[in-house]
Amino acid sequence: MANVTTTPVTQDDRFRAVQLLPAPATVLALAVGSAHGLDAGPLAVVAVVGVLATLASALLPARLARAGHAMAAPTESDRYRGDRDRN
């Protein structure tokens, strides 16, 4: 076997499947829209917005990581802050 040097992948460098969630949401919106008789114009708008959202959600985190700007991840205290504000 060849001697291969690998660098460990950090958590920020990994591609996450959740980044592609706009794609099935777009397909669902197109299916529901066509089932309810929407014309080609509104369906085209839904398709374009869905494609843009999918591309942005897939490419933006990688671009920010290369630029040195990490996307802020919420801490545990941030997650529960909304519950305290509502009470």
N, CA, C and O atoms as CSV, one atom per row, in Angstrom:
chain,resi,resn,atom,element,x,y,z
A,1,MET,N,N,0.834,-1.172,0.000
A,1,MET,CA,C,0.000,0.000,0.000
A,1,MET,C,C,0.884,1.243,0.000
A,1,MET,O,O,1.982,1.243,0.556
A,2,ALA,N,N,0.408,2.252,-0.604
A,2,ALA,CA,C,1.182,3.489,-0.685
A,2,ALA,C,C,1.132,4.227,0.640
A,2,ALA,O,O,0.155,4.141,1.385
A,3,ASN,N,N,2.191,4.943,0.914
A,3,ASN,CA,C,2.251,5.749,2.118
A,3,ASN,C,C,1.553,7.077,1.818
A,3,ASN,O,O,2.092,7.934,1.119
A,4,VAL,N,N,0.378,7.223,2.346
A,4,VAL,CA,C,-0.429,8.402,2.055
A,4,VAL,C,C,-0.522,9.261,3.306
A,4,VAL,O,O,-0.865,8.778,4.385
A,5,THR,N,N,-0.215,10.525,3.147
A,5,THR,CA,C,-0.348,11.470,4.254
A,5,THR,C,C,-1.690,12.159,4.124
A,5,THR,O,O,-1.999,12.777,3.105
A,6,THR,N,N,-2.469,12.041,5.162
A,6,THR,CA,C,-3.777,12.683,5.140
A,6,THR,C,C,-3.842,13.720,6.243
A,6,THR,O,O,-3.158,13.627,7.262
A,7,THR,N,N,-4.667,14.687,6.012
A,7,THR,CA,C,-4.904,15.691,7.043
A,7,THR,C,C,-6.258,15.413,7.641
A,7,THR,O,O,-7.199,15.084,6.918
A,8,PRO,N,N,-6.378,15.538,8.951
A,8,PRO,CA,C,-7.684,15.280,9.559
A,8,PRO,C,C,-8.700,16.327,9.121
A,8,PRO,O,O,-8.389,17.509,8.976
A,9,VAL,N,N,-9.903,15.858,8.921
A,9,VAL,CA,C,-10.987,16.750,8.521
A,9,VAL,C,C,-11.628,17.297,9.780
A,9,VAL,O,O,-12.068,16.539,10.645
A,10,THR,N,N,-11.678,18.608,9.880
A,10,THR,CA,C,-12.318,19.220,11.036
A,10,THR,C,C,-13.824,19.237,10.832
A,10,THR,O,O,-14.312,19.028,9.722
A,11,GLN,N,N,-14.537,19.480,11.882
A,11,GLN,CA,C,-16.001,19.493,11.822
A,11,GLN,C,C,-16.508,20.570,10.868
A,11,GLN,O,O,-17.544,20.383,10.230
A,12,ASP,N,N,-15.803,21.688,10.758
A,12,ASP,CA,C,-16.258,22.772,9.901
A,12,ASP,C,C,-16.064,22.477,8.427
A,12,ASP,O,O,-16.734,23.077,7.586
A,13,ASP,N,N,-15.146,21.549,8.090
A,13,ASP,CA,C,-14.850,21.268,6.698
A,13,ASP,C,C,-15.768,20.228,6.085
A,13,ASP,O,O,-15.777,20.066,4.864
A,14,ARG,N,N,-16.523,19.535,6.880
A,14,ARG,CA,C,-17.367,18.466,6.369
A,14,ARG,C,C,-18.612,19.016,5.687
A,14,ARG,O,O,-19.226,19.986,6.132
A,15,PHE,N,N,-18.949,18.363,4.605
A,15,PHE,CA,C,-20.187,18.706,3.911
A,15,PHE,C,C,-21.333,18.012,4.629
A,15,PHE,O,O,-21.246,16.821,4.930
A,16,ARG,N,N,-22.372,18.721,4.898
A,16,ARG,CA,C,-23.509,18.159,5.624
A,16,ARG,C,C,-24.682,17.966,4.676
A,16,ARG,O,O,-24.986,18.834,3.857
A,17,ALA,N,N,-25.335,16.821,4.798
A,17,ALA,CA,C,-26.473,16.516,3.925
A,17,ALA,C,C,-27.611,17.500,4.130
A,17,ALA,O,O,-28.401,17.731,3.215
A,18,VAL,N,N,-27.706,18.087,5.323
A,18,VAL,CA,C,-28.779,19.038,5.591
A,18,VAL,C,C,-28.655,20.276,4.702
A,18,VAL,O,O,-29.618,21.024,4.535
A,19,GLN,N,N,-27.473,20.488,4.139
A,19,GLN,CA,C,-27.293,21.632,3.251
A,19,GLN,C,C,-28.094,21.474,1.959
A,19,GLN,O,O,-28.326,22.457,1.256
A,20,LEU,N,N,-28.513,20.269,1.641
A,20,LEU,CA,C,-29.264,20.039,0.415
A,20,LEU,C,C,-30.766,19.947,0.644
A,20,LEU,O,O,-31.498,19.552,-0.263
A,21,LEU,N,N,-31.238,20.300,1.821
A,21,LEU,CA,C,-32.671,20.225,2.111
A,21,LEU,C,C,-33.549,21.102,1.214
A,21,LEU,O,O,-34.699,20.734,0.976
A,22,PRO,N,N,-33.071,22.239,0.706
A,22,PRO,CA,C,-33.958,22.997,-0.193
A,22,PRO,C,C,-34.354,22.232,-1.454
A,22,PRO,O,O,-35.400,22.526,-2.033
A,23,ALA,N,N,-33.563,21.269,-1.894
A,23,ALA,CA,C,-33.889,20.537,-3.126
A,23,ALA,C,C,-35.172,19.718,-2.976
A,23,ALA,O,O,-36.076,19.878,-3.796
A,24,PRO,N,N,-35.296,18.846,-1.964
A,24,PRO,CA,C,-36.568,18.120,-1.851
A,24,PRO,C,C,-37.744,19.034,-1.510
A,24,PRO,O,O,-38.879,18.754,-1.895
A,25,ALA,N,N,-37.479,20.113,-0.797
A,25,ALA,CA,C,-38.550,21.069,-0.500
A,25,ALA,C,C,-39.045,21.723,-1.790
A,25,ALA,O,O,-40.238,21.983,-1.942
A,26,THR,N,N,-38.125,21.987,-2.713
A,26,THR,CA,C,-38.511,22.570,-3.994
A,26,THR,C,C,-39.328,21.581,-4.813
A,26,THR,O,O,-40.336,21.950,-5.416
A,27,VAL,N,N,-38.895,20.327,-4.834
A,27,VAL,CA,C,-39.634,19.307,-5.579
A,27,VAL,C,C,-41.042,19.146,-5.006
A,27,VAL,O,O,-42.013,19.018,-5.752
A,28,LEU,N,N,-41.142,19.153,-3.684
A,28,LEU,CA,C,-42.456,19.057,-3.052
A,28,LEU,C,C,-43.323,20.263,-3.407
A,28,LEU,O,O,-44.505,20.108,-3.718
A,29,ALA,N,N,-42.744,21.455,-3.362
A,29,ALA,CA,C,-43.503,22.670,-3.708
A,29,ALA,C,C,-43.951,22.636,-5.160
A,29,ALA,O,O,-45.066,23.054,-5.472
A,30,LEU,N,N,-43.099,22.145,-6.052
A,30,LEU,CA,C,-43.494,22.040,-7.459
A,30,LEU,C,C,-44.612,21.016,-7.648
A,30,LEU,O,O,-45.530,21.234,-8.439
A,31,ALA,N,N,-44.536,19.909,-6.926
A,31,ALA,CA,C,-45.577,18.886,-7.040
A,31,ALA,C,C,-46.913,19.403,-6.527
A,31,ALA,O,O,-47.949,19.204,-7.162
A,32,VAL,N,N,-46.886,20.063,-5.382
A,32,VAL,CA,C,-48.130,20.604,-4.817
A,32,VAL,C,C,-48.683,21.711,-5.709
A,32,VAL,O,O,-49.888,21.788,-5.947
A,33,GLY,N,N,-47.791,22.560,-6.197
A,33,GLY,CA,C,-48.236,23.641,-7.069
A,33,GLY,C,C,-48.852,23.149,-8.361
A,33,GLY,O,O,-49.867,23.680,-8.811
A,34,SER,N,N,-48.243,22.136,-8.960
A,34,SER,CA,C,-48.801,21.611,-10.213
A,34,SER,C,C,-50.097,20.851,-9.967
A,34,SER,O,O,-50.989,20.840,-10.816
A,35,ALA,N,N,-50.199,20.214,-8.797
A,35,ALA,CA,C,-51.442,19.514,-8.466
A,35,ALA,C,C,-52.598,20.487,-8.262
A,35,ALA,O,O,-53.759,20.135,-8.472
A,36,HIS,N,N,-52.274,21.708,-7.853
A,36,HIS,CA,C,-53.320,22.710,-7.639
A,36,HIS,C,C,-53.525,23.601,-8.864
A,36,HIS,O,O,-54.239,24.602,-8.797
A,37,GLY,N,N,-52.906,23.238,-9.964
A,37,GLY,CA,C,-53.169,23.929,-11.217
A,37,GLY,C,C,-52.437,25.239,-11.423
A,37,GLY,O,O,-52.942,26.109,-12.133
A,38,LEU,N,N,-51.276,25.410,-10.834
A,38,LEU,CA,C,-50.505,26.628,-11.087
A,38,LEU,C,C,-49.961,26.614,-12.510
A,38,LEU,O,O,-49.634,25.558,-13.051
A,39,ASP,N,N,-49.870,27.786,-13.101
A,39,ASP,CA,C,-49.339,27.905,-14.460
A,39,ASP,C,C,-47.824,27.739,-14.453
A,39,ASP,O,O,-47.209,27.567,-13.400
A,40,ALA,N,N,-47.241,27.793,-15.633
A,40,ALA,CA,C,-45.803,27.590,-15.782
A,40,ALA,C,C,-44.998,28.732,-15.151
A,40,ALA,O,O,-43.894,28.509,-14.655
A,41,GLY,N,N,-45.539,29.940,-15.168
A,41,GLY,CA,C,-44.807,31.090,-14.622
A,41,GLY,C,C,-44.502,30.962,-13.138
A,41,GLY,O,O,-43.338,31.037,-12.742
A,42,PRO,N,N,-45.528,30.771,-12.306
A,42,PRO,CA,C,-45.246,30.610,-10.874
A,42,PRO,C,C,-44.407,29.374,-10.561
A,42,PRO,O,O,-43.581,29.406,-9.648
A,43,LEU,N,N,-44.606,28.289,-11.305
A,43,LEU,CA,C,-43.798,27.096,-11.080
A,43,LEU,C,C,-42.332,27.342,-11.442
A,43,LEU,O,O,-41.430,26.812,-10.794
A,44,ALA,N,N,-42.104,28.144,-12.476
A,44,ALA,CA,C,-40.733,28.487,-12.856
A,44,ALA,C,C,-40.066,29.321,-11.774
A,44,ALA,O,O,-38.884,29.142,-11.483
A,45,VAL,N,N,-40.828,30.236,-11.176
A,45,VAL,CA,C,-40.280,31.048,-10.085
A,45,VAL,C,C,-39.912,30.163,-8.898
A,45,VAL,O,O,-38.853,30.339,-8.295
A,46,VAL,N,N,-40.780,29.216,-8.562
A,46,VAL,CA,C,-40.496,28.291,-7.459
A,46,VAL,C,C,-39.244,27.479,-7.770
A,46,VAL,O,O,-38.406,27.273,-6.893
A,47,ALA,N,N,-39.113,27.019,-9.008
A,47,ALA,CA,C,-37.953,26.217,-9.397
A,47,ALA,C,C,-36.656,27.026,-9.316
A,47,ALA,O,O,-35.644,26.527,-8.823
A,48,VAL,N,N,-36.681,28.262,-9.793
A,48,VAL,CA,C,-35.483,29.105,-9.760
A,48,VAL,C,C,-35.082,29.422,-8.325
A,48,VAL,O,O,-33.903,29.350,-7.978
A,49,VAL,N,N,-36.048,29.770,-7.498
A,49,VAL,CA,C,-35.750,30.062,-6.087
A,49,VAL,C,C,-35.213,28.817,-5.386
A,49,VAL,O,O,-34.295,28.916,-4.573
A,50,GLY,N,N,-35.766,27.662,-5.686
A,50,GLY,CA,C,-35.292,26.421,-5.089
A,50,GLY,C,C,-33.878,26.088,-5.497
A,50,GLY,O,O,-33.077,25.658,-4.666
A,51,VAL,N,N,-33.557,26.281,-6.767
A,51,VAL,CA,C,-32.193,26.026,-7.236
A,51,VAL,C,C,-31.219,26.986,-6.566
A,51,VAL,O,O,-30.151,26.571,-6.117
A,52,LEU,N,N,-31.574,28.255,-6.495
A,52,LEU,CA,C,-30.697,29.236,-5.847
A,52,LEU,C,C,-30.503,28.927,-4.366
A,52,LEU,O,O,-29.393,29.049,-3.848
A,53,ALA,N,N,-31.568,28.531,-3.686
A,53,ALA,CA,C,-31.464,28.204,-2.267
A,53,ALA,C,C,-30.601,26.972,-2.049
A,53,ALA,O,O,-29.813,26.932,-1.104
A,54,THR,N,N,-30.737,25.965,-2.907
A,54,THR,CA,C,-29.930,24.755,-2.782
A,54,THR,C,C,-28.461,25.065,-3.022
A,54,THR,O,O,-27.601,24.623,-2.260
A,55,LEU,N,N,-28.170,25.813,-4.062
A,55,LEU,CA,C,-26.770,26.176,-4.351
A,55,LEU,C,C,-26.174,27.016,-3.234
A,55,LEU,O,O,-25.035,26.791,-2.823
A,56,ALA,N,N,-26.936,27.979,-2.743
A,56,ALA,CA,C,-26.418,28.846,-1.683
A,56,ALA,C,C,-26.165,28.061,-0.404
A,56,ALA,O,O,-25.140,28.261,0.248
A,57,SER,N,N,-27.075,27.178,-0.038
A,57,SER,CA,C,-26.902,26.423,1.204
A,57,SER,C,C,-25.774,25.406,1.088
A,57,SER,O,O,-25.174,25.041,2.098
A,58,ALA,N,N,-25.478,24.947,-0.111
A,58,ALA,CA,C,-24.396,23.989,-0.293
A,58,ALA,C,C,-23.040,24.668,-0.418
A,58,ALA,O,O,-22.041,24.140,0.071
A,59,LEU,N,N,-22.987,25.824,-1.060
A,59,LEU,CA,C,-21.702,26.460,-1.353
A,59,LEU,C,C,-21.289,27.541,-0.355
A,59,LEU,O,O,-20.094,27.769,-0.166
A,60,LEU,N,N,-22.231,28.199,0.275
A,60,LEU,CA,C,-21.900,29.303,1.168
A,60,LEU,C,C,-21.046,28.895,2.366
A,60,LEU,O,O,-20.077,29.594,2.661
A,61,PRO,N,N,-21.347,27.807,3.073
A,61,PRO,CA,C,-20.487,27.446,4.208
A,61,PRO,C,C,-19.042,27.159,3.797
A,61,PRO,O,O,-18.113,27.531,4.514
A,62,ALA,N,N,-18.841,26.506,2.661
A,62,ALA,CA,C,-17.485,26.224,2.194
A,62,ALA,C,C,-16.770,27.517,1.817
A,62,ALA,O,O,-15.583,27.680,2.100
A,63,ARG,N,N,-17.476,28.411,1.194
A,63,ARG,CA,C,-16.860,29.688,0.792
A,63,ARG,C,C,-16.493,30.526,2.021
A,63,ARG,O,O,-15.436,31.156,2.051
A,64,LEU,N,N,-17.355,30.531,3.020
A,64,LEU,CA,C,-17.056,31.273,4.242
A,64,LEU,C,C,-15.869,30.658,4.986
A,64,LEU,O,O,-15.055,31.374,5.569
A,65,ALA,N,N,-15.778,29.330,4.961
A,65,ALA,CA,C,-14.667,28.669,5.640
A,65,ALA,C,C,-13.343,29.008,4.963
A,65,ALA,O,O,-12.338,29.228,5.638
A,66,ARG,N,N,-13.339,29.051,3.642
A,66,ARG,CA,C,-12.103,29.408,2.920
A,66,ARG,C,C,-11.728,30.863,3.140
A,66,ARG,O,O,-10.546,31.208,3.144
A,67,ALA,N,N,-12.715,31.709,3.321
A,67,ALA,CA,C,-12.451,33.132,3.528
A,67,ALA,C,C,-12.032,33.429,4.959
A,67,ALA,O,O,-11.630,34.552,5.264
A,68,GLY,N,N,-12.118,32.448,5.831
A,68,GLY,CA,C,-11.716,32.653,7.217
A,68,GLY,C,C,-12.845,33.103,8.126
A,68,GLY,O,O,-12.609,33.415,9.293
A,69,HIS,N,N,-14.046,33.142,7.624
A,69,HIS,CA,C,-15.204,33.529,8.434
A,69,HIS,C,C,-16.021,32.277,8.729
A,69,HIS,O,O,-16.679,31.739,7.839
A,70,ALA,N,N,-15.984,31.830,9.925
A,70,ALA,CA,C,-16.760,30.648,10.289
A,70,ALA,C,C,-18.206,31.043,10.560
A,70,ALA,O,O,-18.478,32.128,11.075
A,71,MET,N,N,-19.114,30.168,10.213
A,71,MET,CA,C,-20.517,30.415,10.517
A,71,MET,C,C,-20.737,30.145,11.990
A,71,MET,O,O,-20.277,29.132,12.518
A,72,ALA,N,N,-21.422,31.026,12.640
A,72,ALA,CA,C,-21.618,30.909,14.082
A,72,ALA,C,C,-22.582,29.772,14.390
A,72,ALA,O,O,-23.676,29.699,13.829
A,73,ALA,N,N,-22.169,28.903,15.274
A,73,ALA,CA,C,-23.034,27.815,15.731
A,73,ALA,C,C,-23.595,28.202,17.086
A,73,ALA,O,O,-22.863,28.719,17.931
A,74,PRO,N,N,-24.871,27.965,17.307
A,74,PRO,CA,C,-25.456,28.349,18.594
A,74,PRO,C,C,-24.918,27.467,19.722
A,74,PRO,O,O,-24.665,26.276,19.538
A,75,THR,N,N,-24.756,28.072,20.872
A,75,THR,CA,C,-24.364,27.323,22.053
A,75,THR,C,C,-25.615,26.820,22.741
A,75,THR,O,O,-26.728,27.201,22.375
A,76,GLU,N,N,-25.441,25.980,23.721
A,76,GLU,CA,C,-26.601,25.453,24.444
A,76,GLU,C,C,-27.403,26.570,25.101
A,76,GLU,O,O,-28.633,26.521,25.119
A,77,SER,N,N,-26.714,27.582,25.644
A,77,SER,CA,C,-27.444,28.677,26.289
A,77,SER,C,C,-28.238,29.487,25.271
A,77,SER,O,O,-29.304,30.010,25.597
A,78,ASP,N,N,-27.727,29.599,24.024
A,78,ASP,CA,C,-28.465,30.309,22.988
A,78,ASP,C,C,-29.723,29.553,22.580
A,78,ASP,O,O,-30.738,30.166,22.251
A,79,ARG,N,N,-29.659,28.246,22.599
A,79,ARG,CA,C,-30.811,27.444,22.185
A,79,ARG,C,C,-31.984,27.597,23.134
A,79,ARG,O,O,-33.139,27.546,22.711
A,80,TYR,N,N,-31.701,27.782,24.395
A,80,TYR,CA,C,-32.770,27.870,25.387
A,80,TYR,C,C,-33.159,29.308,25.708
A,80,TYR,O,O,-34.092,29.540,26.477
A,81,ARG,N,N,-32.469,30.254,25.139
A,81,ARG,CA,C,-32.769,31.659,25.400
A,81,ARG,C,C,-34.173,32.008,24.915
A,81,ARG,O,O,-34.879,32.777,25.568
A,82,GLY,N,N,-34.582,31.452,23.779
A,82,GLY,CA,C,-35.912,31.739,23.258
A,82,GLY,C,C,-37.012,31.241,24.167
A,82,GLY,O,O,-38.066,31.868,24.267
A,83,ASP,N,N,-36.780,30.116,24.834
A,83,ASP,CA,C,-37.784,29.593,25.762
A,83,ASP,C,C,-37.949,30.519,26.963
A,83,ASP,O,O,-39.064,30.712,27.447
A,84,ARG,N,N,-36.865,31.083,27.440
A,84,ARG,CA,C,-36.952,31.995,28.594
A,84,ARG,C,C,-37.610,33.300,28.207
A,84,ARG,O,O,-38.322,33.902,29.011
A,85,ASP,N,N,-37.376,33.751,26.959
A,85,ASP,CA,C,-37.978,35.016,26.537
A,85,ASP,C,C,-39.489,34.906,26.376
A,85,ASP,O,O,-40.200,35.893,26.562
A,86,ARG,N,N,-39.990,33.721,26.031
A,86,ARG,CA,C,-41.424,33.561,25.814
A,86,ARG,C,C,-42.202,33.498,27.115
A,86,ARG,O,O,-43.380,33.854,27.139
A,87,ASN,N,N,-41.590,33.065,28.172
A,87,ASN,CA,C,-42.308,32.918,29.449
A,87,ASN,C,C,-42.459,34.209,30.179
A,87,ASN,O,O,-43.040,34.241,31.263
